[in-house]
Amino acid sequence: MHARLLPEDFDACVTRAVRDFWVSRGNARTGKTQGGTRDAVVGGKNMDGFVGLVHRVAAHCGLPDSAVHVRKSRVVLPGFFRATKNWDVLVIHERRLLGVFEFKSQVGSFGNNFNNRSEEVIGSAADLWVAHHHGAHGDGPRRSRTRVTEGVPALLNPSLMVDPRPPFLAWLMLLEECEASLTPVRCEEPHYPVFDEFREASYAHRYQILCERLVERQLYSAAALELSPAGSDRHRALSPATSIRNLFAEFAGKLLAAQA
């Protein structure tokens, strides 16, 4: 008998999460906001529907609900370049860190926030993997984090990780689909040329490249970009490899393998 990797209602759950995002964001805008462009990228409760997907898939794969941590005080991991980082969801079963999730959204203000989001997602992964390499996320012995010597493996080379079964690290960007996010953007090249794929690429395409390369460079286990028009429950990926369905299918595979 063939077992489904994802729950039968997975696609319906994604559609509901997208709809709830726009409803929640609309309600928030009628109340007090932080103002400025930060409102365009801070997920907060707006992304709760996607947090629920982690619960749904983890339960489908046989993990107890207690393995999924979402409370602010329970989603903290030690870092290497900083003391700690708060993630959106952690999945920890029998003291083993299985999953780490970050969910982001961007509505408008694309030029002001794309580079900030890129720097955040790259930096967060760098911090997590170096800390993990030094034994920060387990009960075993920790390597000294007070100094880095020539004997320490390369900074961001996952092949040198001490853990043969590293956690599943995932990043999701829900991007407003509109003319501004789909229009080609010119690159500034005062000294050296940019890589060709960035020329005349829209912000949506730039996010697509970012997701592909986060996984290609093994900074993330999976990265997804979903586009959705404002106020709609419609959503789409630019490629199957960076779809939310692929992200959670990879996650489900990780959970099933961990319990084998």
C-alpha positions, 0 to 999 in steps of 0.5 A: 500500500502506497503511503502519501508523503503529504496529507491529502488536504495539504493543498487546501491547507496551503490555500487556507494559509494564504487566505488567512495571511491576507485577512490577518494582514488586512485586520492588522492594517486597520489597527496600530502598526509599526509604520514605515516599510517594516510592516511590509516584511514582518510576518508575525501572526500573519504567517500562523497558517504556515506554522500550522502546516508544520504541525499538520505534516509532522502529525501526518508523519507520526510525530507527537504534537509536543515535538513541534515548538512555536511559542516564542520562549521555545523557538530559541537556538544558540548561535555562533556569531550571536548568542541566540536566534529566535526561529518561527518553528522548531521540531525536536523529537527525543532531544534531536533537532529535526527541523528549523523553519523561518517564514517571511512575507513581503508586500510592497516596498520591494526595492527597500527590503529585498537586500535586507531579506537576502542578508538575513536569510544567508546570515541566519543559515551561516550562524546556525550551521557553524553553531551546529558544527560546534555541537550547539544543538545536541547533548554531546560534547561541544567544541570550543567556541572561544576561538577558531583555529586552522584546525577547525573545518571551513566556515560554511562547508556542510560536508565537514559537519560532525553530524551525519544527520543534520536538521532540516532547515527551511525558508519560505517567502510569500511574495505579493504578486503585482506589477512592481514585483514582476517588473524587470529591475535594472542593476547598478554596476559602477565597477564590476558586472553582475552575474548575467542572470540578475540583469533585468530580473524582477524582484520575484525572479531575484527571490527565485534565484535566491531560493535556488542558490540557498539550496544549491550551496547547501545553506538550506535544505529547502527554500520556497517562493510563493506568489499571491495577489493581494487579498486573494487565496490564489498562489503559485510557485515559479518552479516546482523545485521552489514550491511550498509543496516541494519544501514540505515533501522534503520535510516529510521525507526527513521526518520519516527517515529519522524514524526509520 
